[in-house]
Amino acid sequence: FTTIVPAPKIQLSQCELVGPSLSELMYADNYPNATHYRFKLENVQLGYVQYITRTQRSYSLNMFTGLQSNTTYTVRVSVKLDGVFTPYG
């Protein structure tokens, strides 16, 4: 039998934020059976990519290093379900 897992995502209300403070918490949608949340912050043009893995569904930009001001970054999230991380959503 096949289990369909929805693609995890950042809360819609926090998508396309401009200039959040470095310490402001941002959240992924809640997945009740998830044991970990992995956040991927990236800027393809700069070749920048960093990951943080947390048991909480939140992150802040100050958890990442080497960020540049006036630069756009993309955040994606993966959740760990039954010991396996889902694809990034």
PyMOL Python script that loads the backbone (N, CA, C, O; Angstrom):
from pymol import cmd

cmd.read_pdbstr("""\
ATOM      1  N   PHE A   1       0.833  -1.165   0.000  1.00  0.00           N
ATOM      2  CA  PHE A   1       0.000   0.000   0.000  1.00  0.00           C
ATOM      3  C   PHE A   1       0.879   1.230   0.000  1.00  0.00           C
ATOM      4  O   PHE A   1       2.022   1.171   0.454  1.00  0.00           O
ATOM      5  N   THR A   2       0.371   2.344  -0.500  1.00  0.00           N
ATOM      6  CA  THR A   2       1.156   3.564  -0.686  1.00  0.00           C
ATOM      7  C   THR A   2       0.651   4.664   0.224  1.00  0.00           C
ATOM      8  O   THR A   2      -0.552   4.902   0.327  1.00  0.00           O
ATOM      9  N   THR A   3       1.586   5.334   0.884  1.00  0.00           N
ATOM     10  CA  THR A   3       1.242   6.492   1.699  1.00  0.00           C
ATOM     11  C   THR A   3       1.633   7.744   0.938  1.00  0.00           C
ATOM     12  O   THR A   3       2.768   7.865   0.478  1.00  0.00           O
ATOM     13  N   ILE A   4       0.712   8.665   0.804  1.00  0.00           N
ATOM     14  CA  ILE A   4       0.993   9.922   0.114  1.00  0.00           C
ATOM     15  C   ILE A   4       1.277  10.982   1.164  1.00  0.00           C
ATOM     16  O   ILE A   4       0.456  11.243   2.044  1.00  0.00           O
ATOM     17  N   VAL A   5       2.446  11.586   1.059  1.00  0.00           N
ATOM     18  CA  VAL A   5       2.854  12.627   2.001  1.00  0.00           C
ATOM     19  C   VAL A   5       2.782  13.962   1.287  1.00  0.00           C
ATOM     20  O   VAL A   5       3.405  14.129   0.238  1.00  0.00           O
ATOM     21  N   PRO A   6       2.030  14.929   1.833  1.00  0.00           N
ATOM     22  CA  PRO A   6       1.980  16.243   1.195  1.00  0.00           C
ATOM     23  C   PRO A   6       3.340  16.927   1.297  1.00  0.00           C
ATOM     24  O   PRO A   6       4.067  16.723   2.270  1.00  0.00           O
ATOM     25  N   ALA A   7       3.685  17.733   0.303  1.00  0.00           N
ATOM     26  CA  ALA A   7       4.953  18.462   0.342  1.00  0.00           C
ATOM     27  C   ALA A   7       4.916  19.446   1.507  1.00  0.00           C
ATOM     28  O   ALA A   7       3.987  20.247   1.613  1.00  0.00           O
ATOM     29  N   PRO A   8       5.917  19.392   2.378  1.00  0.00           N
ATOM     30  CA  PRO A   8       5.944  20.337   3.495  1.00  0.00           C
ATOM     31  C   PRO A   8       6.163  21.748   2.981  1.00  0.00           C
ATOM     32  O   PRO A   8       6.709  21.952   1.897  1.00  0.00           O
ATOM     33  N   LYS A   9       5.729  22.716   3.772  1.00  0.00           N
ATOM     34  CA  LYS A   9       5.894  24.093   3.323  1.00  0.00           C
ATOM     35  C   LYS A   9       5.992  25.048   4.506  1.00  0.00           C
ATOM     36  O   LYS A   9       5.615  24.729   5.634  1.00  0.00           O
ATOM     37  N   ILE A  10       6.508  26.215   4.206  1.00  0.00           N
ATOM     38  CA  ILE A  10       6.558  27.315   5.155  1.00  0.00           C
ATOM     39  C   ILE A  10       5.149  27.888   5.252  1.00  0.00           C
ATOM     40  O   ILE A  10       4.409  27.879   4.268  1.00  0.00           O
ATOM     41  N   GLN A  11       4.775  28.377   6.411  1.00  0.00           N
ATOM     42  CA  GLN A  11       3.429  28.937   6.559  1.00  0.00           C
ATOM     43  C   GLN A  11       3.211  30.037   5.518  1.00  0.00           C
ATOM     44  O   GLN A  11       4.055  30.913   5.332  1.00  0.00           O
ATOM     45  N   LEU A  12       2.080  29.971   4.857  1.00  0.00           N
ATOM     46  CA  LEU A  12       1.751  30.887   3.773  1.00  0.00           C
ATOM     47  C   LEU A  12       1.871  32.348   4.199  1.00  0.00           C
ATOM     48  O   LEU A  12       2.305  33.190   3.412  1.00  0.00           O
ATOM     49  N   SER A  13       1.492  32.652   5.430  1.00  0.00           N
ATOM     50  CA  SER A  13       1.537  34.051   5.894  1.00  0.00           C
ATOM     51  C   SER A  13       2.956  34.593   5.954  1.00  0.00           C
ATOM     52  O   SER A  13       3.144  35.804   6.062  1.00  0.00           O
ATOM     53  N   GLN A  14       3.964  33.719   5.888  1.00  0.00           N
ATOM     54  CA  GLN A  14       5.345  34.162   5.984  1.00  0.00           C
ATOM     55  C   GLN A  14       6.097  34.061   4.660  1.00  0.00           C
ATOM     56  O   GLN A  14       7.295  34.336   4.604  1.00  0.00           O
ATOM     57  N   CYS A  15       5.413  33.677   3.618  1.00  0.00           N
ATOM     58  CA  CYS A  15       6.051  33.612   2.312  1.00  0.00           C
ATOM     59  C   CYS A  15       6.249  35.017   1.754  1.00  0.00           C
ATOM     60  O   CYS A  15       5.421  35.905   1.959  1.00  0.00           O
ATOM     61  N   GLU A  16       7.342  35.200   1.059  1.00  0.00           N
ATOM     62  CA  GLU A  16       7.690  36.458   0.402  1.00  0.00           C
ATOM     63  C   GLU A  16       7.835  37.626   1.368  1.00  0.00           C
ATOM     64  O   GLU A  16       7.515  38.763   1.021  1.00  0.00           O
ATOM     65  N   LEU A  17       8.313  37.354   2.573  1.00  0.00           N
ATOM     66  CA  LEU A  17       8.582  38.422   3.529  1.00  0.00           C
ATOM     67  C   LEU A  17       9.769  39.243   3.058  1.00  0.00           C
ATOM     68  O   LEU A  17      10.735  38.707   2.514  1.00  0.00           O
ATOM     69  N   VAL A  18       9.686  40.537   3.271  1.00  0.00           N
ATOM     70  CA  VAL A  18      10.789  41.426   2.941  1.00  0.00           C
ATOM     71  C   VAL A  18      11.343  41.983   4.237  1.00  0.00           C
ATOM     72  O   VAL A  18      10.629  42.623   5.009  1.00  0.00           O
ATOM     73  N   GLY A  19      12.620  41.734   4.467  1.00  0.00           N
ATOM     74  CA  GLY A  19      13.309  42.335   5.596  1.00  0.00           C
ATOM     75  C   GLY A  19      12.893  41.896   6.980  1.00  0.00           C
ATOM     76  O   GLY A  19      12.821  42.734   7.879  1.00  0.00           O
ATOM     77  N   PRO A  20      12.610  40.597   7.198  1.00  0.00           N
ATOM     78  CA  PRO A  20      12.320  40.190   8.579  1.00  0.00           C
ATOM     79  C   PRO A  20      13.585  40.356   9.419  1.00  0.00           C
ATOM     80  O   PRO A  20      14.696  40.266   8.896  1.00  0.00           O
ATOM     81  N   SER A  21      13.421  40.593  10.697  1.00  0.00           N
ATOM     82  CA  SER A  21      14.601  40.703  11.552  1.00  0.00           C
ATOM     83  C   SER A  21      15.295  39.351  11.627  1.00  0.00           C
ATOM     84  O   SER A  21      14.672  38.311  11.413  1.00  0.00           O
ATOM     85  N   LEU A  22      16.583  39.371  11.930  1.00  0.00           N
ATOM     86  CA  LEU A  22      17.348  38.126  11.974  1.00  0.00           C
ATOM     87  C   LEU A  22      16.864  37.186  13.067  1.00  0.00           C
ATOM     88  O   LEU A  22      17.034  35.971  12.963  1.00  0.00           O
ATOM     89  N   SER A  23      16.260  37.742  14.118  1.00  0.00           N
ATOM     90  CA  SER A  23      15.829  36.898  15.234  1.00  0.00           C
ATOM     91  C   SER A  23      14.342  36.526  15.180  1.00  0.00           C
ATOM     92  O   SER A  23      13.871  35.752  16.014  1.00  0.00           O
ATOM     93  N   GLU A  24      13.607  37.064  14.220  1.00  0.00           N
ATOM     94  CA  GLU A  24      12.174  36.760  14.102  1.00  0.00           C
ATOM     95  C   GLU A  24      11.977  35.287  13.756  1.00  0.00           C
ATOM     96  O   GLU A  24      12.563  34.786  12.796  1.00  0.00           O
ATOM     97  N   LEU A  25      11.154  34.599  14.537  1.00  0.00           N
ATOM     98  CA  LEU A  25      10.875  33.195  14.253  1.00  0.00           C
ATOM     99  C   LEU A  25       9.912  33.076  13.085  1.00  0.00           C
ATOM    100  O   LEU A  25       8.921  33.801  12.998  1.00  0.00           O
ATOM    101  N   MET A  26      10.221  32.152  12.193  1.00  0.00           N
ATOM    102  CA  MET A  26       9.355  31.827  11.077  1.00  0.00           C
ATOM    103  C   MET A  26       9.048  30.343  11.177  1.00  0.00           C
ATOM    104  O   MET A  26       9.838  29.577  11.728  1.00  0.00           O
ATOM    105  N   TYR A  27       7.915  29.940  10.650  1.00  0.00           N
ATOM    106  CA  TYR A  27       7.402  28.605  10.923  1.00  0.00           C
ATOM    107  C   TYR A  27       7.071  27.829   9.655  1.00  0.00           C
ATOM    108  O   TYR A  27       6.639  28.389   8.647  1.00  0.00           O
ATOM    109  N   ALA A  28       7.287  26.533   9.742  1.00  0.00           N
ATOM    110  CA  ALA A  28       6.767  25.602   8.749  1.00  0.00           C
ATOM    111  C   ALA A  28       5.367  25.212   9.203  1.00  0.00           C
ATOM    112  O   ALA A  28       5.019  25.369  10.373  1.00  0.00           O
ATOM    113  N   ASP A  29       4.572  24.708   8.278  1.00  0.00           N
ATOM    114  CA  ASP A  29       3.289  24.156   8.675  1.00  0.00           C
ATOM    115  C   ASP A  29       3.537  23.026   9.673  1.00  0.00           C
ATOM    116  O   ASP A  29       4.601  22.407   9.669  1.00  0.00           O
ATOM    117  N   ASN A  30       2.566  22.766  10.511  1.00  0.00           N
ATOM    118  CA  ASN A  30       2.692  21.726  11.526  1.00  0.00           C
ATOM    119  C   ASN A  30       2.403  20.352  10.920  1.00  0.00           C
ATOM    120  O   ASN A  30       1.392  20.149  10.248  1.00  0.00           O
ATOM    121  N   TYR A  31       3.316  19.417  11.175  1.00  0.00           N
ATOM    122  CA  TYR A  31       3.119  18.033  10.769  1.00  0.00           C
ATOM    123  C   TYR A  31       3.183  17.203  12.040  1.00  0.00           C
ATOM    124  O   TYR A  31       4.279  16.938  12.535  1.00  0.00           O
ATOM    125  N   PRO A  32       2.041  16.780  12.588  1.00  0.00           N
ATOM    126  CA  PRO A  32       1.988  16.143  13.901  1.00  0.00           C
ATOM    127  C   PRO A  32       2.923  14.944  14.078  1.00  0.00           C
ATOM    128  O   PRO A  32       3.413  14.725  15.186  1.00  0.00           O
ATOM    129  N   ASN A  33       3.184  14.175  13.049  1.00  0.00           N
ATOM    130  CA  ASN A  33       4.034  12.989  13.176  1.00  0.00           C
ATOM    131  C   ASN A  33       5.499  13.260  12.846  1.00  0.00           C
ATOM    132  O   ASN A  33       6.318  12.341  12.888  1.00  0.00           O
ATOM    133  N   ALA A  34       5.843  14.509  12.518  1.00  0.00           N
ATOM    134  CA  ALA A  34       7.231  14.840  12.172  1.00  0.00           C
ATOM    135  C   ALA A  34       8.090  14.867  13.433  1.00  0.00           C
ATOM    136  O   ALA A  34       7.695  15.419  14.460  1.00  0.00           O
ATOM    137  N   THR A  35       9.268  14.264  13.336  1.00  0.00           N
ATOM    138  CA  THR A  35      10.205  14.298  14.467  1.00  0.00           C
ATOM    139  C   THR A  35      11.247  15.389  14.286  1.00  0.00           C
ATOM    140  O   THR A  35      11.824  15.860  15.266  1.00  0.00           O
ATOM    141  N   HIS A  36      11.496  15.802  13.036  1.00  0.00           N
ATOM    142  CA  HIS A  36      12.461  16.849  12.740  1.00  0.00           C
ATOM    143  C   HIS A  36      11.981  17.673  11.546  1.00  0.00           C
ATOM    144  O   HIS A  36      11.233  17.200  10.691  1.00  0.00           O
ATOM    145  N   TYR A  37      12.433  18.902  11.524  1.00  0.00           N
ATOM    146  CA  TYR A  37      12.199  19.814  10.412  1.00  0.00           C
ATOM    147  C   TYR A  37      13.570  20.247   9.902  1.00  0.00           C
ATOM    148  O   TYR A  37      14.407  20.686  10.691  1.00  0.00           O
ATOM    149  N   ARG A  38      13.812  20.133   8.610  1.00  0.00           N
ATOM    150  CA  ARG A  38      15.081  20.566   8.030  1.00  0.00           C
ATOM    151  C   ARG A  38      14.806  21.745   7.101  1.00  0.00           C
ATOM    152  O   ARG A  38      14.038  21.638   6.145  1.00  0.00           O
ATOM    153  N   PHE A  39      15.442  22.860   7.400  1.00  0.00           N
ATOM    154  CA  PHE A  39      15.271  24.086   6.617  1.00  0.00           C
ATOM    155  C   PHE A  39      16.485  24.277   5.722  1.00  0.00           C
ATOM    156  O   PHE A  39      17.626  24.151   6.166  1.00  0.00           O
ATOM    157  N   LYS A  40      16.226  24.581   4.463  1.00  0.00           N
ATOM    158  CA  LYS A  40      17.283  24.811   3.473  1.00  0.00           C
ATOM    159  C   LYS A  40      17.170  26.262   3.015  1.00  0.00           C
ATOM    160  O   LYS A  40      16.153  26.664   2.451  1.00  0.00           O
ATOM    161  N   LEU A  41      18.212  27.037   3.260  1.00  0.00           N
ATOM    162  CA  LEU A  41      18.257  28.444   2.850  1.00  0.00           C
ATOM    163  C   LEU A  41      19.229  28.537   1.693  1.00  0.00           C
ATOM    164  O   LEU A  41      20.352  28.038   1.770  1.00  0.00           O
ATOM    165  N   GLU A  42      18.786  29.188   0.606  1.00  0.00           N
ATOM    166  CA  GLU A  42      19.618  29.153  -0.589  1.00  0.00           C
ATOM    167  C   GLU A  42      19.479  30.412  -1.432  1.00  0.00           C
ATOM    168  O   GLU A  42      18.424  31.045  -1.473  1.00  0.00           O
ATOM    169  N   ASN A  43      20.578  30.758  -2.106  1.00  0.00           N
ATOM    170  CA  ASN A  43      20.605  31.767  -3.154  1.00  0.00           C
ATOM    171  C   ASN A  43      21.456  31.164  -4.264  1.00  0.00           C
ATOM    172  O   ASN A  43      22.681  31.108  -4.152  1.00  0.00           O
ATOM    173  N   VAL A  44      20.812  30.717  -5.328  1.00  0.00           N
ATOM    174  CA  VAL A  44      21.487  29.994  -6.403  1.00  0.00           C
ATOM    175  C   VAL A  44      22.548  30.868  -7.073  1.00  0.00           C
ATOM    176  O   VAL A  44      23.639  30.382  -7.371  1.00  0.00           O
ATOM    177  N   GLN A  45      22.250  32.152  -7.318  1.00  0.00           N
ATOM    178  CA  GLN A  45      23.195  33.033  -7.997  1.00  0.00           C
ATOM    179  C   GLN A  45      24.503  33.182  -7.212  1.00  0.00           C
ATOM    180  O   GLN A  45      25.575  33.286  -7.806  1.00  0.00           O
ATOM    181  N   LEU A  46      24.414  33.193  -5.888  1.00  0.00           N
ATOM    182  CA  LEU A  46      25.604  33.331  -5.051  1.00  0.00           C
ATOM    183  C   LEU A  46      26.268  31.983  -4.753  1.00  0.00           C
ATOM    184  O   LEU A  46      27.373  31.943  -4.210  1.00  0.00           O
ATOM    185  N   GLY A  47      25.603  30.888  -5.101  1.00  0.00           N
ATOM    186  CA  GLY A  47      26.113  29.569  -4.746  1.00  0.00           C
ATOM    187  C   GLY A  47      26.012  29.310  -3.249  1.00  0.00           C
ATOM    188  O   GLY A  47      26.773  28.517  -2.694  1.00  0.00           O
ATOM    189  N   TYR A  48      25.066  29.986  -2.599  1.00  0.00           N
ATOM    190  CA  TYR A  48      24.890  29.869  -1.151  1.00  0.00           C
ATOM    191  C   TYR A  48      23.833  28.823  -0.850  1.00  0.00           C
ATOM    192  O   TYR A  48      22.737  28.863  -1.409  1.00  0.00           O
ATOM    193  N   VAL A  49      24.156  27.888   0.031  1.00  0.00           N
ATOM    194  CA  VAL A  49      23.162  26.934   0.527  1.00  0.00           C
ATOM    195  C   VAL A  49      23.586  26.487   1.925  1.00  0.00           C
ATOM    196  O   VAL A  49      24.734  26.100   2.145  1.00  0.00           O
ATOM    197  N   GLN A  50      22.656  26.545   2.850  1.00  0.00           N
ATOM    198  CA  GLN A  50      22.884  26.066   4.207  1.00  0.00           C
ATOM    199  C   GLN A  50      21.632  25.362   4.694  1.00  0.00           C
ATOM    200  O   GLN A  50      20.518  25.656   4.261  1.00  0.00           O
ATOM    201  N   TYR A  51      21.846  24.422   5.608  1.00  0.00           N
ATOM    202  CA  TYR A  51      20.761  23.641   6.187  1.00  0.00           C
ATOM    203  C   TYR A  51      20.818  23.742   7.703  1.00  0.00           C
ATOM    204  O   TYR A  51      21.897  23.819   8.290  1.00  0.00           O
ATOM    205  N   ILE A  52      19.660  23.740   8.326  1.00  0.00           N
ATOM    206  CA  ILE A  52      19.583  23.521   9.770  1.00  0.00           C
ATOM    207  C   ILE A  52      18.484  22.495  10.000  1.00  0.00           C
ATOM    208  O   ILE A  52      17.458  22.494   9.320  1.00  0.00           O
ATOM    209  N   THR A  53      18.716  21.635  10.958  1.00  0.00           N
ATOM    210  CA  THR A  53      17.743  20.606  11.307  1.00  0.00           C
ATOM    211  C   THR A  53      17.347  20.815  12.753  1.00  0.00           C
ATOM    212  O   THR A  53      18.200  20.936  13.631  1.00  0.00           O
ATOM    213  N   ARG A  54      16.043  20.856  12.996  1.00  0.00           N
ATOM    214  CA  ARG A  54      15.525  21.142  14.333  1.00  0.00           C
ATOM    215  C   ARG A  54      14.357  20.216  14.655  1.00  0.00           C
ATOM    216  O   ARG A  54      13.692  19.696  13.760  1.00  0.00           O
ATOM    217  N   THR A  55      14.123  20.023  15.941  1.00  0.00           N
ATOM    218  CA  THR A  55      12.930  19.287  16.349  1.00  0.00           C
ATOM    219  C   THR A  55      11.726  20.216  16.383  1.00  0.00           C
ATOM    220  O   THR A  55      10.588  19.746  16.379  1.00  0.00           O
ATOM    221  N   GLN A  56      11.951  21.517  16.415  1.00  0.00           N
ATOM    222  CA  GLN A  56      10.868  22.495  16.360  1.00  0.00           C
ATOM    223  C   GLN A  56      10.587  22.859  14.901  1.00  0.00           C
ATOM    224  O   GLN A  56      11.443  22.695  14.032  1.00  0.00           O
ATOM    225  N   ARG A  57       9.393  23.346  14.652  1.00  0.00           N
ATOM    226  CA  ARG A  57       9.019  23.705  13.282  1.00  0.00           C
ATOM    227  C   ARG A  57       9.327  25.155  12.949  1.00  0.00           C
ATOM    228  O   ARG A  57       8.798  25.702  11.981  1.00  0.00           O
ATOM    229  N   SER A  58      10.184  25.778  13.751  1.00  0.00           N
ATOM    230  CA  SER A  58      10.525  27.181  13.538  1.00  0.00           C
ATOM    231  C   SER A  58      12.020  27.353  13.299  1.00  0.00           C
ATOM    232  O   SER A  58      12.827  26.496  13.658  1.00  0.00           O
ATOM    233  N   TYR A  59      12.366  28.469  12.691  1.00  0.00           N
ATOM    234  CA  TYR A  59      13.758  28.860  12.475  1.00  0.00           C
ATOM    235  C   TYR A  59      13.815  30.380  12.444  1.00  0.00           C
ATOM    236  O   TYR A  59      12.788  31.044  12.302  1.00  0.00           O
ATOM    237  N   SER A  60      15.005  30.923  12.576  1.00  0.00           N
ATOM    238  CA  SER A  60      15.220  32.354  12.375  1.00  0.00           C
ATOM    239  C   SER A  60      16.465  32.514  11.518  1.00  0.00           C
ATOM    240  O   SER A  60      17.307  31.617  11.465  1.00  0.00           O
ATOM    241  N   LEU A  61      16.582  33.632  10.860  1.00  0.00           N
ATOM    242  CA  LEU A  61      17.704  33.843   9.956  1.00  0.00           C
ATOM    243  C   LEU A  61      19.042  33.876  10.686  1.00  0.00           C
ATOM    244  O   LEU A  61      20.075  33.570  10.091  1.00  0.00           O
ATOM    245  N   ASN A  62      19.040  34.246  11.975  1.00  0.00           N
ATOM    246  CA  ASN A  62      20.316  34.288  12.691  1.00  0.00           C
ATOM    247  C   ASN A  62      20.885  32.894  12.962  1.00  0.00           C
ATOM    248  O   ASN A  62      21.983  32.778  13.506  1.00  0.00           O
ATOM    249  N   MET A  63      20.168  31.845  12.596  1.00  0.00           N
ATOM    250  CA  MET A  63      20.679  30.477  12.718  1.00  0.00           C
ATOM    251  C   MET A  63      21.583  30.112  11.541  1.00  0.00           C
ATOM    252  O   MET A  63      22.272  29.093  11.579  1.00  0.00           O
ATOM    253  N   PHE A  64      21.579  30.939  10.501  1.00  0.00           N
ATOM    254  CA  PHE A  64      22.389  30.720   9.311  1.00  0.00           C
ATOM    255  C   PHE A  64      23.567  31.693   9.320  1.00  0.00           C
ATOM    256  O   PHE A  64      23.463  32.786   9.877  1.00  0.00           O
ATOM    257  N   THR A  65      24.666  31.309   8.717  1.00  0.00           N
ATOM    258  CA  THR A  65      25.842  32.176   8.663  1.00  0.00           C
ATOM    259  C   THR A  65      26.056  32.696   7.245  1.00  0.00           C
ATOM    260  O   THR A  65      25.586  32.103   6.273  1.00  0.00           O
ATOM    261  N   GLY A  66      26.773  33.813   7.144  1.00  0.00           N
ATOM    262  CA  GLY A  66      27.181  34.340   5.848  1.00  0.00           C
ATOM    263  C   GLY A  66      26.100  35.011   5.035  1.00  0.00           C
ATOM    264  O   GLY A  66      26.241  35.144   3.820  1.00  0.00           O
ATOM    265  N   LEU A  67      25.017  35.440   5.674  1.00  0.00           N
ATOM    266  CA  LEU A  67      23.948  36.109   4.927  1.00  0.00           C
ATOM    267  C   LEU A  67      24.381  37.510   4.518  1.00  0.00           C
ATOM    268  O   LEU A  67      25.095  38.189   5.256  1.00  0.00           O
ATOM    269  N   GLN A  68      23.946  37.933   3.343  1.00  0.00           N
ATOM    270  CA  GLN A  68      24.246  39.271   2.845  1.00  0.00           C
ATOM    271  C   GLN A  68      22.982  40.120   2.890  1.00  0.00           C
ATOM    272  O   GLN A  68      21.886  39.637   2.607  1.00  0.00           O
ATOM    273  N   SER A  69      23.145  41.386   3.248  1.00  0.00           N
ATOM    274  CA  SER A  69      21.985  42.287   3.261  1.00  0.00           C
ATOM    275  C   SER A  69      21.557  42.578   1.822  1.00  0.00           C
ATOM    276  O   SER A  69      22.340  42.416   0.886  1.00  0.00           O
ATOM    277  N   ASN A  70      20.326  43.002   1.663  1.00  0.00           N
ATOM    278  CA  ASN A  70      19.745  43.322   0.353  1.00  0.00           C
ATOM    279  C   ASN A  70      19.857  42.163  -0.625  1.00  0.00           C
ATOM    280  O   ASN A  70      20.089  42.371  -1.816  1.00  0.00           O
ATOM    281  N   THR A  71      19.694  40.954  -0.129  1.00  0.00           N
ATOM    282  CA  THR A  71      19.817  39.747  -0.948  1.00  0.00           C
ATOM    283  C   THR A  71      18.601  38.861  -0.709  1.00  0.00           C
ATOM    284  O   THR A  71      18.125  38.739   0.419  1.00  0.00           O
ATOM    285  N   THR A  72      18.108  38.254  -1.762  1.00  0.00           N
ATOM    286  CA  THR A  72      16.954  37.366  -1.668  1.00  0.00           C
ATOM    287  C   THR A  72      17.424  35.925  -1.460  1.00  0.00           C
ATOM    288  O   THR A  72      18.318  35.435  -2.150  1.00  0.00           O
ATOM    289  N   TYR A  73      16.797  35.271  -0.495  1.00  0.00           N
ATOM    290  CA  TYR A  73      17.079  33.866  -0.219  1.00  0.00           C
ATOM    291  C   TYR A  73      15.779  33.089  -0.296  1.00  0.00           C
ATOM    292  O   TYR A  73      14.709  33.609   0.019  1.00  0.00           O
ATOM    293  N   THR A  74      15.883  31.844  -0.717  1.00  0.00           N
ATOM    294  CA  THR A  74      14.739  30.947  -0.774  1.00  0.00           C
ATOM    295  C   THR A  74      14.858  29.958   0.381  1.00  0.00           C
ATOM    296  O   THR A  74      15.929  29.404   0.632  1.00  0.00           O
ATOM    297  N   VAL A  75      13.749  29.745   1.076  1.00  0.00           N
ATOM    298  CA  VAL A  75      13.718  28.773   2.165  1.00  0.00           C
ATOM    299  C   VAL A  75      12.780  27.645   1.768  1.00  0.00           C
ATOM    300  O   VAL A  75      11.662  27.877   1.309  1.00  0.00           O
ATOM    301  N   ARG A  76      13.254  26.428   1.953  1.00  0.00           N
ATOM    302  CA  ARG A  76      12.432  25.236   1.718  1.00  0.00           C
ATOM    303  C   ARG A  76      12.512  24.387   2.973  1.00  0.00           C
ATOM    304  O   ARG A  76      13.454  24.502   3.756  1.00  0.00           O
ATOM    305  N   VAL A  77      11.519  23.537   3.155  1.00  0.00           N
ATOM    306  CA  VAL A  77      11.497  22.704   4.361  1.00  0.00           C
ATOM    307  C   VAL A  77      11.212  21.256   3.989  1.00  0.00           C
ATOM    308  O   VAL A  77      10.455  20.963   3.063  1.00  0.00           O
ATOM    309  N   SER A  78      11.840  20.370   4.737  1.00  0.00           N
ATOM    310  CA  SER A  78      11.620  18.932   4.635  1.00  0.00           C
ATOM    311  C   SER A  78      11.313  18.447   6.049  1.00  0.00           C
ATOM    312  O   SER A  78      11.861  18.971   7.019  1.00  0.00           O
ATOM    313  N   VAL A  79      10.448  17.460   6.167  1.00  0.00           N
ATOM    314  CA  VAL A  79      10.132  16.928   7.497  1.00  0.00           C
ATOM    315  C   VAL A  79      10.519  15.455   7.563  1.00  0.00           C
ATOM    316  O   VAL A  79      10.475  14.737   6.564  1.00  0.00           O
ATOM    317  N   LYS A  80      10.897  15.025   8.761  1.00  0.00           N
ATOM    318  CA  LYS A  80      11.273  13.630   8.969  1.00  0.00           C
ATOM    319  C   LYS A  80      10.071  12.877   9.509  1.00  0.00           C
ATOM    320  O   LYS A  80       9.586  13.154  10.606  1.00  0.00           O
ATOM    321  N   LEU A  81       9.600  11.922   8.723  1.00  0.00           N
ATOM    322  CA  LEU A  81       8.457  11.092   9.076  1.00  0.00           C
ATOM    323  C   LEU A  81       8.893   9.633   9.015  1.00  0.00           C
ATOM    324  O   LEU A  81       9.470   9.200   8.018  1.00  0.00           O
ATOM    325  N   ASP A  82       8.625   8.885  10.058  1.00  0.00           N
ATOM    326  CA  ASP A  82       9.005   7.468  10.106  1.00  0.00           C
ATOM    327  C   ASP A  82      10.488   7.268   9.777  1.00  0.00           C
ATOM    328  O   ASP A  82      10.859   6.305   9.106  1.00  0.00           O
ATOM    329  N   GLY A  83      11.337   8.197  10.263  1.00  0.00           N
ATOM    330  CA  GLY A  83      12.785   8.057  10.093  1.00  0.00           C
ATOM    331  C   GLY A  83      13.340   8.496   8.767  1.00  0.00           C
ATOM    332  O   GLY A  83      14.539   8.350   8.528  1.00  0.00           O
ATOM    333  N   VAL A  84      12.493   9.042   7.877  1.00  0.00           N
ATOM    334  CA  VAL A  84      12.936   9.430   6.529  1.00  0.00           C
ATOM    335  C   VAL A  84      12.509  10.876   6.264  1.00  0.00           C
ATOM    336  O   VAL A  84      11.373  11.255   6.551  1.00  0.00           O
ATOM    337  N   PHE A  85      13.432  11.685   5.711  1.00  0.00           N
ATOM    338  CA  PHE A  85      13.074  13.042   5.340  1.00  0.00           C
ATOM    339  C   PHE A  85      12.297  13.050   4.029  1.00  0.00           C
ATOM    340  O   PHE A  85      12.641  12.331   3.090  1.00  0.00           O
ATOM    341  N   THR A  86      11.261  13.856   3.971  1.00  0.00           N
ATOM    342  CA  THR A  86      10.457  14.030   2.771  1.00  0.00           C
ATOM    343  C   THR A  86      11.223  14.906   1.775  1.00  0.00           C
ATOM    344  O   THR A  86      12.205  15.545   2.153  1.00  0.00           O
ATOM    345  N   PRO A  87      10.791  14.945   0.503  1.00  0.00           N
ATOM    346  CA  PRO A  87      11.361  15.921  -0.413  1.00  0.00           C
ATOM    347  C   PRO A  87      11.071  17.344   0.088  1.00  0.00           C
ATOM    348  O   PRO A  87      10.112  17.560   0.830  1.00  0.00           O
ATOM    349  N   TYR A  88      11.893  18.301  -0.317  1.00  0.00           N
ATOM    350  CA  TYR A  88      11.671  19.693   0.089  1.00  0.00           C
ATOM    351  C   TYR A  88      10.431  20.236  -0.596  1.00  0.00           C
ATOM    352  O   TYR A  88      10.168  19.956  -1.766  1.00  0.00           O
ATOM    353  N   GLY A  89       9.686  21.010   0.152  1.00  0.00           N
ATOM    354  CA  GLY A  89       8.495  21.665  -0.375  1.00  0.00           C
ATOM    355  C   GLY A  89       8.604  23.146  -0.207  1.00  0.00           C
ATOM    356  O   GLY A  89       7.693  23.880  -0.591  1.00  0.00           O
TER     357      GLY A  89
END
""", "prot")
cmd.dss("prot")
cmd.show_as("cartoon", "prot")
cmd.util.cbc("prot")
cmd.orient("prot")
